[in-house]
Amino acid sequence: MIQSWTDDTWEEFEYWTEQDKKKLRQIKKLL
């Protein structure tokens, strides 16, 4: 499967990696 990210999406992902580890785990589950 090919996953592509927009610049905005990637910036949001990076924000969550730094700010909220619990939210990051939830996001990764969805991916």
C-alpha positions as protocol buffer text, in pm:
chain_id: "A"
residue {
  index: 1
  type: MET
  ca { x: 0 y: 0 z: 0 }
}
residue {
  index: 2
  type: ILE
  ca { x: 128 y: 344 z: -87 }
}
residue {
  index: 3
  type: GLN
  ca { x: 68 y: 615 z: 167 }
}
residue {
  index: 4
  type: SER
  ca { x: 101 y: 975 z: 69 }
}
residue {
  index: 5
  type: TRP
  ca { x: 98 y: 1277 z: 293 }
}
residue {
  index: 6
  type: THR
  ca { x: 20 y: 1638 z: 226 }
}
residue {
  index: 7
  type: ASP
  ca { x: 255 y: 1890 z: 381 }
}
residue {
  index: 8
  type: ASP
  ca { x: -15 y: 1997 z: 627 }
}
residue {
  index: 9
  type: THR
  ca { x: -84 y: 1641 z: 731 }
}
residue {
  index: 10
  type: TRP
  ca { x: 282 y: 1572 z: 792 }
}
residue {
  index: 11
  type: GLU
  ca { x: 315 y: 1888 z: 1003 }
}
residue {
  index: 12
  type: GLU
  ca { x: 17 y: 1780 z: 1214 }
}
residue {
  index: 13
  type: PHE
  ca { x: 168 y: 1435 z: 1258 }
}
residue {
  index: 14
  type: GLU
  ca { x: 497 y: 1586 z: 1372 }
}
residue {
  index: 15
  type: TYR
  ca { x: 310 y: 1808 z: 1615 }
}
residue {
  index: 16
  type: TRP
  ca { x: 144 y: 1506 z: 1776 }
}
residue {
  index: 17
  type: THR
  ca { x: 473 y: 1319 z: 1798 }
}
residue {
  index: 18
  type: GLU
  ca { x: 609 y: 1601 z: 2012 }
}
residue {
  index: 19
  type: GLN
  ca { x: 302 y: 1706 z: 2210 }
}
residue {
  index: 20
  type: ASP
  ca { x: 80 y: 1414 z: 2297 }
}
residue {
  index: 21
  type: LYS
  ca { x: 209 y: 1056 z: 2300 }
}
residue {
  index: 22
  type: LYS
  ca { x: -133 y: 911 z: 2382 }
}
residue {
  index: 23
  type: LYS
  ca { x: -291 y: 1083 z: 2082 }
}
residue {
  index: 24
  type: LEU
  ca { x: 1 y: 969 z: 1868 }
}
residue {
  index: 25
  type: ARG
  ca { x: -67 y: 604 z: 1958 }
}
residue {
  index: 26
  type: GLN
  ca { x: -430 y: 649 z: 1856 }
}
residue {
  index: 27
  type: ILE
  ca { x: -329 y: 801 z: 1523 }
}
residue {
  index: 28
  type: LYS
  ca { x: -86 y: 517 z: 1454 }
}
residue {
  index: 29
  type: LYS
  ca { x: -358 y: 261 z: 1520 }
}
residue {
  index: 30
  type: LEU
  ca { x: -569 y: 423 z: 1251 }
}
residue {
  index: 31
  type: LEU
  ca { x: -284 y: 405 z: 1003 }
}
